[in-house]
Amino acid sequence: MKNDTTFKELKQSGYTDKTINQEIQANLIAKIKAKEPVFEGLWGYEDSVVPQLKKAILAGHHINLLGLRGQAKTRIARSMVNLLDEYMPIVKGSEINDSPFQPISKFARDLIAELGDETPISWVHRSNRFFEKLATPDVNVADLIGDIDPIKAATLKLPYSDERVLHYGMIPRANRCIFVLNELPDLQARIQVSLFNILQEGDIQIRGFQLRMPLDIQFVFTANPEDYTNRGSIVTPLKDRIGSQIFTHYPKTIALARQITEQEAAISKEDKEQITIPDLARNLLEEVAFAARDSEFVDAKSGVSARLTISAMENLIAAAKLRLIETDAKNTTVRLLDFMSVIPSITGKIELVYEGEQEGADYVAKILIDQAVMTQFESLFPRIPKLEKEEIKTPYTDLIKWFNKNHLQLNYTDTDEEFYSKLNKIAPLTVLVEENASELSKEDKNFCKELVLWALTISKKLDKSENSSDYTFDSADIRQFFRN
C-alpha cells in the first residue's frame, strides 16, 4: 500500500492525471499489445462479447450488458476493475475521490486553496474503485445521487443553503471509479430520469442545489431483455445516453459449458481427490441445461441460467460424498443414478410455462434428464428401433432377452465394487459397450452401461421402478404382464 504523501511530492514523481476512460483505455491497449488476456474467465465470449467490449472501452462509452439470467454480465463488469491502475491518488479525506489536479468538491477545493502543495494525498487501491448497486424498485434519488443531511447541518451549525450539508449518494462517491447498476429496468422511471445529466453533462442535482460537478465515472448497466416488456423498461432518453449496448449469450457448445461449470462450482480439493467424475457425466450435466433451453415446458424468455449446472454439479458431488460417508469407502465414482440428486437444482432454476406447471416441476426435471440421456446415448450408440420384428436382430436384442429372465437392482449406497460388479454380470451389456465405445476410459465405459439401460427404459424396451434407495430394471413385457 502506498504511503500518504503531499501534492508537491505527487507532482515531482511525474504522475500524470488521467480520466477513468483514459486510464482504462491505456491499460487495455497495454494488455492487448502484451498478448495478455483482458477478461479472464469469460468462456465462449472470445469472438462475440469480448471484441465488442474492447471497442466500447476504446470509444469511451458507458456500457449496457443485455442478456438472460446467468450469462456472466456482472462478472464482465467486475473484471473491468483489472483495467484500472493499481493505485489512484486522491485528496486525503475527500468523500468523492477528488483528484488533487481537478478537485470538484468544496472540501477539496478549500483544502487545496489553503494548503497548496502541502495538501495531503491518499492512495486508493483499484479493488476499492468498484461500486455496485442492484436496481430494486425501492431505490430512490437520495440513495443514488444524495440529499440534504439535517444532522450534519445541525452539528456544523450550517444553513441548508451551504454545500457542506449535502450527503452524497453512491454515484458521487463512485467518482473516478466503475459504477455498476444491475437490473436497470427495475429502477423506477423517475429515478432513471435522475441519471440523464450525470451520463451526459456531469451535473448532479440535489434538492435545491444546482451543482456543477463533472463526475468522472465509467458506468456499466445490466439488464434482461424480457424486462423491457415485463417488470419495467429502460426509458428511451436513458438508453440514448448509453454509448454501447452489448448482447451476452449462453455457451454454444458442451465443451465451453463444461469449462464454466468447472471454473465456478465450489468443489473442495479433498472431494476432487476422492470422487471421480467421468467425462460422460460432465457432458450429461451440461446436456440437461441445453435440453432445458429447448424445452417446450420451460419459458425460453426467462432463460436457463449457467447457475443451474453449477448448482447441479455441487449436488452431484454431494450425492457421491454422502455415499462415501454412508459406506465408509475411500473413493467413489459419479453414477447416472446420482443424477436424481440434481433435480432440486433444476426445479429452482427454471421458469415453467403453463404446460410445464400442469406437469409439475419435478416431472419436468426428470424429462430434461431423460432428454439429455437420449442425446448423449445417440451420440455413442445406434438408435433404438421403435418397432421390433422377431426375425430381425438389433444391437439390443440380446440385452433385452437377458432381462426377460433376470432383473437388476442398483442401489445408491452400493460401493463401487458392488455397483459395477452387478453391471458387469450382464454379458450382452458389456459386449454392446465394447463394440460402440471401446476407446473410452474405464469410468466412461461403466457410465455407458447405465446410459444404455436408462435409454432402453426411456424407449419402453425395459421397465424401471425406483424408490428412495434403489432402481430396479426389468423386462417391459414382464412388467406389463403383471400389470394386466
C-alpha positions as CSV (number, residue, x, y, z in Angstrom):
1,M,0.0,0.0,0.0
2,K,1.4,3.4,-1.0
3,N,2.1,5.8,1.9
4,D,0.4,9.1,2.2
5,T,2.3,11.9,0.5
6,T,1.8,15.6,-0.4
7,F,0.6,17.2,-3.5
8,K,4.1,18.6,-4.2
9,E,5.7,15.1,-4.0
10,L,3.0,13.7,-6.2
11,K,3.8,16.3,-8.9
12,Q,7.5,15.7,-8.5
13,S,7.0,12.0,-9.0
14,G,5.9,12.6,-12.6
15,Y,2.4,11.3,-12.1
16,T,0.1,12.2,-14.9
17,D,-3.6,12.9,-14.1
18,K,-6.0,10.9,-16.3
19,T,-9.7,10.4,-16.7
20,I,-11.0,7.0,-15.9
21,N,-11.6,6.4,-19.6
22,Q,-8.0,7.3,-20.5
23,E,-6.8,5.1,-17.6
24,I,-8.9,2.0,-18.7
25,Q,-8.0,2.5,-22.4
26,A,-4.3,2.8,-21.7
27,N,-4.3,-0.4,-19.7
28,L,-6.4,-2.2,-22.2
29,I,-4.0,-1.2,-25.0
30,A,-1.1,-2.4,-22.9
31,K,-2.7,-5.8,-22.3
32,I,-3.6,-6.3,-26.0
33,K,0.0,-5.4,-27.1
34,A,1.5,-7.7,-24.5
35,K,-0.9,-10.5,-25.7
36,E,-2.3,-10.9,-22.2
37,P,-5.9,-12.0,-21.6
38,V,-8.1,-8.9,-21.0
39,F,-11.2,-10.5,-19.5
40,E,-10.2,-13.8,-17.7
41,G,-12.8,-16.5,-17.0
42,L,-15.2,-15.5,-19.8
43,W,-15.6,-18.7,-21.7
44,G,-17.3,-18.6,-25.1
45,Y,-17.2,-14.8,-25.5
46,E,-13.8,-14.6,-27.2
47,D,-15.3,-13.9,-30.7
48,S,-18.5,-12.2,-29.7
49,V,-18.8,-10.2,-26.5
50,V,-15.1,-9.5,-25.7
51,P,-14.3,-7.8,-29.1
52,Q,-17.4,-5.5,-28.6
53,L,-16.3,-4.7,-25.0
54,K,-12.9,-3.7,-26.2
55,K,-14.4,-1.4,-28.9
56,A,-16.8,0.1,-26.4
57,I,-13.9,0.9,-24.0
58,L,-11.7,2.4,-26.7
59,A,-14.7,4.5,-27.7
60,G,-15.0,5.7,-24.1
61,H,-18.6,4.6,-23.9
62,H,-20.9,3.7,-21.0
63,I,-22.0,0.1,-21.5
64,N,-25.3,-1.7,-21.2
65,L,-24.9,-5.5,-21.0
66,L,-28.1,-7.1,-22.2
67,G,-28.7,-10.8,-21.6
68,L,-30.7,-13.5,-19.9
69,R,-30.0,-14.9,-16.4
70,G,-26.6,-16.4,-15.7
71,Q,-24.7,-15.0,-18.7
72,A,-21.8,-13.5,-16.7
73,K,-23.0,-9.9,-17.0
74,T,-21.9,-9.0,-13.5
75,R,-18.6,-10.9,-13.9
76,I,-17.8,-8.9,-17.0
77,A,-18.4,-5.7,-15.1
78,R,-16.3,-6.8,-12.2
79,S,-13.5,-7.9,-14.4
80,M,-13.1,-4.3,-15.7
81,V,-11.5,-3.4,-12.4
82,N,-8.4,-5.1,-13.6
83,L,-8.1,-2.4,-16.3
84,L,-7.7,0.3,-13.6
85,D,-4.3,1.5,-12.4
86,E,-3.2,-0.3,-9.2
87,Y,-3.4,2.9,-7.1
88,M,-5.1,6.2,-7.6
89,P,-4.2,9.5,-5.7
90,I,-7.0,11.5,-4.0
91,V,-7.2,14.5,-1.8
92,K,-7.0,12.9,1.7
93,G,-10.4,13.0,3.4
94,S,-12.4,13.5,0.2
95,E,-15.7,11.7,0.2
96,I,-15.8,11.7,-3.6
97,N,-12.3,10.7,-4.5
98,D,-11.3,14.2,-5.6
99,S,-8.3,14.4,-7.9
100,P,-5.8,17.0,-6.5
101,F,-5.3,18.2,-10.1
102,Q,-9.0,18.8,-10.7
103,P,-10.9,19.0,-7.4
104,I,-14.7,19.2,-7.7
105,S,-16.0,19.2,-4.1
106,K,-16.0,22.2,-1.9
107,F,-13.9,20.3,0.7
108,A,-11.1,19.5,-1.7
109,R,-11.1,23.0,-3.3
110,D,-10.9,24.7,0.0
111,L,-8.2,22.4,1.3
112,I,-6.0,22.9,-1.8
113,A,-6.6,26.6,-1.6
114,E,-5.4,26.6,2.0
115,L,-2.5,24.2,1.9
116,G,-1.4,24.3,-1.8
117,D,1.5,21.9,-2.4
118,E,1.3,20.6,1.2
119,T,-2.2,19.2,0.6
120,P,-2.1,15.6,1.9
121,I,-2.7,12.9,-0.7
122,S,-4.0,9.4,0.0
123,W,-3.9,6.4,-2.4
124,V,-6.9,4.2,-3.2
125,H,-6.4,0.6,-4.5
126,R,-8.3,-0.4,-7.6
127,S,-10.2,-3.0,-5.6
128,N,-11.9,-0.1,-3.8
129,R,-12.9,1.6,-7.0
130,F,-15.8,-0.7,-7.9
131,F,-19.3,0.3,-6.8
132,E,-22.3,-1.9,-7.4
133,K,-26.0,-1.3,-6.9
134,L,-28.9,-3.6,-7.5
135,A,-31.8,-1.5,-9.0
136,T,-34.7,-2.6,-6.8
137,P,-38.0,-0.7,-7.0
138,D,-37.4,0.9,-3.6
139,V,-34.2,2.7,-4.7
140,N,-34.6,6.5,-4.5
141,V,-32.7,9.5,-5.7
142,A,-31.2,10.1,-2.3
143,D,-29.6,6.6,-2.5
144,L,-28.0,7.2,-5.9
145,I,-27.4,11.0,-6.0
146,G,-27.7,12.3,-2.4
147,D,-29.7,14.5,-0.2
148,I,-29.5,17.2,2.5
149,D,-28.3,15.9,5.8
150,P,-30.1,17.8,8.6
151,I,-28.0,16.2,11.3
152,K,-24.8,17.4,9.6
153,A,-26.3,20.9,9.2
154,A,-27.2,21.0,12.9
155,T,-23.8,19.6,14.0
156,L,-21.8,22.0,11.9
157,K,-24.3,24.9,12.6
158,L,-24.7,25.5,8.8
159,P,-27.7,26.7,6.9
160,Y,-29.3,24.4,4.4
161,S,-28.0,26.6,1.6
162,D,-24.4,25.6,2.4
163,E,-23.0,22.9,0.1
164,R,-21.3,21.2,3.1
165,V,-24.7,20.0,4.4
166,L,-25.1,17.6,1.5
167,H,-24.8,13.9,1.9
168,Y,-23.5,12.3,-1.3
169,G,-25.2,9.2,-2.7
170,M,-23.5,6.2,-4.2
171,I,-22.8,7.8,-7.6
172,P,-20.9,10.9,-6.5
173,R,-18.9,8.6,-4.1
174,A,-18.0,6.5,-7.1
175,N,-16.2,9.4,-8.8
176,R,-13.2,8.2,-10.8
177,C,-14.5,4.6,-10.3
178,I,-16.5,1.9,-12.1
179,F,-20.2,2.0,-11.1
180,V,-22.4,-1.0,-12.0
181,L,-26.2,-0.7,-11.9
182,N,-27.7,-4.2,-12.1
183,E,-31.2,-4.9,-13.4
184,L,-31.6,-1.4,-14.7
185,P,-35.3,-1.9,-15.9
186,D,-36.3,-2.5,-12.3
187,L,-35.4,1.1,-11.5
188,Q,-38.4,3.3,-11.4
189,A,-38.7,5.6,-14.5
190,R,-38.5,8.8,-12.3
191,I,-35.2,7.5,-10.8
192,Q,-33.8,6.7,-14.3
193,V,-34.5,10.3,-15.2
194,S,-32.1,11.5,-12.5
195,L,-29.3,9.8,-14.4
196,F,-29.7,11.8,-17.5
197,N,-27.5,14.7,-16.6
198,I,-24.9,12.6,-14.9
199,L,-24.4,10.5,-18.1
200,Q,-24.4,13.4,-20.5
201,E,-23.3,16.6,-18.8
202,G,-21.8,15.5,-15.5
203,D,-24.3,17.7,-13.4
204,I,-25.9,16.4,-10.3
205,Q,-29.0,18.0,-8.8
206,I,-29.7,17.5,-5.0
207,R,-32.8,19.2,-3.7
208,G,-32.4,22.9,-4.4
209,F,-28.7,22.8,-5.2
210,Q,-27.5,23.2,-8.8
211,L,-24.0,21.8,-8.6
212,R,-21.6,21.7,-11.5
213,M,-19.7,18.5,-10.6
214,P,-18.1,16.9,-13.6
215,L,-18.1,13.4,-12.2
216,D,-15.7,11.0,-13.9
217,I,-17.4,7.6,-13.8
218,Q,-17.4,4.5,-16.0
219,F,-21.0,3.3,-15.9
220,V,-21.9,-0.3,-16.7
221,F,-25.5,-1.3,-16.7
222,T,-27.0,-4.8,-16.9
223,A,-30.5,-5.8,-18.0
224,N,-32.6,-8.7,-19.0
225,P,-34.3,-8.4,-22.5
226,E,-37.5,-9.7,-21.1
227,D,-37.5,-6.8,-18.6
228,Y,-38.3,-4.3,-21.4
229,T,-41.9,-5.7,-21.6
230,N,-42.3,-7.4,-18.2
231,R,-41.3,-5.8,-14.9
232,G,-40.2,-2.5,-16.3
233,S,-38.3,-0.8,-19.1
234,I,-35.3,1.4,-19.7
235,V,-36.7,4.8,-20.6
236,T,-35.7,5.9,-24.1
237,P,-33.7,9.0,-23.3
238,L,-31.5,7.0,-20.9
239,K,-30.9,4.3,-23.5
240,D,-29.9,7.1,-25.9
241,R,-27.2,8.2,-23.4
242,I,-25.6,4.8,-23.1
243,G,-22.9,4.5,-25.7
244,S,-22.8,0.7,-26.4
245,Q,-25.3,-2.0,-25.8
246,I,-23.8,-5.5,-25.9
247,F,-25.7,-8.7,-26.0
248,T,-24.5,-11.6,-24.0
249,H,-25.4,-15.3,-24.6
250,Y,-25.2,-18.8,-23.2
251,P,-22.3,-21.1,-24.2
252,K,-22.8,-22.6,-27.6
253,T,-21.0,-25.9,-27.0
254,I,-20.9,-28.6,-24.3
255,A,-17.1,-28.1,-24.0
256,L,-17.5,-24.4,-23.2
257,A,-20.3,-25.0,-20.8
258,R,-18.1,-27.6,-19.0
259,Q,-15.3,-25.0,-18.6
260,I,-17.7,-22.6,-17.0
261,T,-19.1,-25.2,-14.6
262,E,-15.7,-26.5,-13.6
263,Q,-14.5,-22.9,-13.0
264,E,-17.4,-21.9,-10.9
265,A,-18.5,-25.0,-9.0
266,A,-17.4,-25.0,-5.4
267,I,-15.7,-28.4,-5.0
268,S,-13.1,-28.9,-2.4
269,K,-9.6,-30.4,-3.1
270,E,-10.5,-33.4,-0.9
271,D,-13.7,-34.1,-2.9
272,K,-11.8,-33.9,-6.1
273,E,-9.3,-36.5,-4.9
274,Q,-12.0,-38.9,-3.6
275,I,-14.7,-38.5,-6.2
276,T,-14.1,-39.3,-9.9
277,I,-16.5,-37.7,-12.4
278,P,-16.5,-39.5,-15.8
279,D,-16.3,-37.2,-18.8
280,L,-19.7,-38.5,-19.9
281,A,-21.2,-37.5,-16.6
282,R,-19.8,-34.0,-17.0
283,N,-21.2,-33.8,-20.6
284,L,-24.6,-35.2,-19.5
285,L,-24.9,-32.5,-16.8
286,E,-24.4,-29.8,-19.5
287,E,-26.8,-31.5,-21.8
288,V,-29.5,-31.1,-19.1
289,A,-29.2,-27.3,-19.4
290,F,-29.2,-27.4,-23.2
291,A,-32.3,-29.6,-23.1
292,A,-34.0,-27.1,-20.7
293,R,-33.3,-24.1,-23.1
294,D,-35.0,-26.0,-25.9
295,S,-37.8,-27.5,-23.8
296,E,-41.5,-26.7,-24.6
297,F,-42.2,-26.8,-20.8
298,V,-39.6,-24.1,-19.9
299,D,-40.1,-20.3,-20.5
300,A,-37.3,-19.5,-23.1
301,K,-37.7,-15.7,-22.5
302,S,-36.7,-16.2,-18.9
303,G,-33.6,-18.2,-19.8
304,V,-31.9,-21.1,-18.1
305,S,-29.0,-19.7,-16.0
306,A,-25.5,-21.2,-16.1
307,R,-26.0,-21.4,-12.3
308,L,-28.2,-24.5,-13.0
309,T,-25.3,-26.7,-14.0
310,I,-23.0,-25.1,-11.3
311,S,-25.5,-25.9,-8.6
312,A,-26.2,-29.3,-10.2
313,M,-22.6,-30.2,-10.2
314,E,-22.3,-29.3,-6.5
315,N,-25.4,-31.5,-5.8
316,L,-23.9,-34.4,-7.8
317,I,-20.7,-34.2,-5.8
318,A,-22.7,-34.1,-2.6
319,A,-24.6,-37.3,-3.5
320,A,-21.3,-39.1,-4.1
321,K,-19.9,-37.7,-0.9
322,L,-22.9,-38.9,1.1
323,R,-22.3,-42.4,-0.3
324,L,-18.7,-42.2,0.8
325,I,-19.8,-41.3,4.3
326,E,-22.5,-44.0,4.5
327,T,-20.3,-46.8,3.1
328,D,-17.1,-45.7,4.8
329,A,-15.4,-46.1,1.4
330,K,-12.3,-44.1,0.4
331,N,-13.2,-43.4,-3.2
332,T,-16.2,-43.4,-5.5
333,T,-17.3,-42.5,-9.0
334,V,-20.3,-40.4,-10.0
335,R,-23.1,-42.6,-11.4
336,L,-26.1,-41.9,-13.6
337,L,-28.3,-42.8,-10.6
338,D,-26.7,-39.8,-8.8
339,F,-28.4,-37.5,-11.3
340,M,-31.6,-37.8,-9.4
341,S,-29.9,-35.7,-6.8
342,V,-29.7,-32.7,-9.2
343,I,-33.4,-32.4,-9.5
344,P,-33.6,-29.7,-6.7
345,S,-31.0,-27.7,-8.7
346,I,-33.2,-27.9,-11.8
347,T,-36.5,-27.1,-10.3
348,G,-35.2,-24.0,-8.6
349,K,-33.5,-22.6,-11.7
350,I,-36.2,-22.8,-14.4
351,E,-39.4,-20.9,-15.1
352,L,-42.2,-23.1,-16.4
353,V,-44.8,-22.2,-19.0
354,Y,-48.4,-23.2,-18.3
355,E,-48.0,-26.7,-19.7
356,G,-44.9,-27.2,-17.5
357,E,-46.8,-26.0,-14.5
358,Q,-49.5,-28.5,-15.2
359,E,-47.0,-31.4,-15.4
360,G,-45.1,-30.3,-12.2
361,A,-41.5,-29.1,-11.7
362,D,-40.2,-32.5,-10.6
363,Y,-41.7,-34.2,-13.6
364,V,-40.3,-31.7,-16.0
365,A,-36.8,-32.0,-14.4
366,K,-36.9,-35.8,-14.9
367,I,-38.0,-35.3,-18.5
368,L,-35.0,-32.9,-19.1
369,I,-32.6,-35.5,-17.6
370,D,-34.2,-38.2,-19.9
371,Q,-33.8,-35.9,-22.9
372,A,-30.1,-35.3,-22.0
373,V,-29.6,-39.1,-21.6
374,M,-31.0,-39.8,-25.1
375,T,-29.0,-37.1,-26.7
376,Q,-25.8,-38.5,-25.2
377,F,-26.8,-42.1,-25.8
378,E,-27.5,-41.5,-29.5
379,S,-24.1,-39.8,-30.0
380,L,-22.4,-43.1,-29.0
381,F,-24.8,-46.0,-29.8
382,P,-27.1,-47.0,-32.7
383,R,-30.7,-45.7,-32.4
384,I,-33.1,-47.9,-30.7
385,P,-35.8,-49.1,-33.2
386,K,-39.3,-48.2,-32.2
387,L,-40.7,-51.5,-33.6
388,E,-39.0,-54.8,-33.4
389,K,-39.6,-57.8,-35.6
390,E,-38.8,-61.3,-34.2
391,E,-36.8,-62.3,-37.3
392,I,-34.7,-59.2,-37.3
393,K,-31.9,-58.9,-34.7
394,T,-31.0,-55.4,-33.4
395,P,-27.9,-54.4,-31.3
396,Y,-30.2,-54.5,-28.3
397,T,-32.0,-57.9,-28.8
398,D,-29.6,-60.0,-26.6
399,L,-29.7,-57.4,-23.9
400,I,-33.5,-57.2,-23.8
401,K,-33.7,-61.0,-23.8
402,W,-31.4,-61.1,-20.8
403,F,-33.9,-59.1,-18.9
404,N,-36.7,-61.5,-19.8
405,K,-35.1,-63.9,-17.4
406,N,-33.3,-61.6,-15.0
407,H,-33.7,-58.3,-13.2
408,L,-31.1,-55.7,-12.0
409,Q,-31.3,-53.8,-8.8
410,L,-28.9,-50.9,-8.4
411,N,-28.6,-49.2,-5.0
412,Y,-27.4,-45.6,-4.3
413,T,-25.4,-46.9,-1.3
414,D,-23.6,-49.7,-3.1
415,T,-19.8,-49.4,-3.0
416,D,-18.2,-49.0,-6.5
417,E,-17.1,-52.7,-6.4
418,E,-20.7,-53.9,-5.6
419,F,-22.3,-51.5,-8.0
420,Y,-20.2,-52.3,-11.1
421,S,-20.0,-56.0,-10.4
422,K,-23.7,-56.1,-10.9
423,L,-23.5,-54.3,-14.2
424,N,-20.5,-56.5,-15.3
425,K,-22.6,-59.6,-14.9
426,I,-24.8,-58.6,-17.8
427,A,-22.7,-60.0,-20.7
428,P,-24.7,-58.5,-23.6
429,L,-24.4,-55.1,-22.0
430,T,-20.6,-55.4,-21.8
431,V,-20.4,-56.6,-25.4
432,L,-22.6,-53.7,-26.6
433,V,-20.4,-51.1,-24.8
434,E,-17.2,-52.6,-26.1
435,E,-18.5,-52.6,-29.7
436,N,-19.5,-49.0,-29.6
437,A,-17.4,-47.2,-27.0
438,S,-14.1,-49.2,-26.8
439,E,-12.0,-46.1,-26.9
440,L,-13.5,-44.6,-23.8
441,S,-11.9,-44.8,-20.3
442,K,-12.9,-47.5,-17.8
443,E,-15.0,-44.9,-15.8
444,D,-16.8,-43.8,-19.0
445,K,-17.5,-47.4,-20.1
446,N,-19.1,-48.1,-16.7
447,F,-21.2,-44.9,-17.1
448,C,-22.1,-46.1,-20.6
449,K,-23.6,-49.2,-19.2
450,E,-26.0,-47.2,-17.1
451,L,-26.6,-44.9,-20.0
452,V,-27.8,-47.9,-22.2
453,L,-30.1,-49.2,-19.5
454,W,-31.6,-45.8,-19.0
455,A,-32.1,-45.2,-22.7
456,L,-33.8,-48.6,-23.1
457,T,-36.3,-47.7,-20.3
458,I,-37.0,-44.3,-21.9
459,S,-37.6,-46.1,-25.2
460,K,-40.0,-48.5,-23.4
461,K,-37.8,-51.6,-24.1
462,L,-37.2,-52.1,-20.4
463,D,-39.1,-51.2,-17.3
464,K,-37.7,-49.2,-14.4
465,S,-39.0,-48.8,-10.9
466,E,-37.5,-46.6,-8.2
467,N,-37.7,-45.8,-4.6
468,S,-35.6,-43.7,-2.2
469,S,-32.6,-46.1,-2.2
470,D,-32.5,-48.1,-5.4
471,Y,-33.5,-48.5,-9.1
472,T,-34.8,-51.9,-10.4
473,F,-34.6,-52.7,-14.1
474,D,-36.9,-55.4,-15.5
475,S,-38.3,-56.7,-18.8
476,A,-41.0,-54.4,-20.1
477,D,-43.1,-57.4,-21.2
478,I,-43.0,-59.0,-17.7
479,R,-44.0,-55.8,-16.0
480,Q,-46.8,-55.3,-18.4
481,F,-48.0,-58.9,-17.8
482,F,-48.2,-58.4,-14.0
483,R,-50.0,-55.0,-14.5
484,N,-52.6,-56.8,-16.7
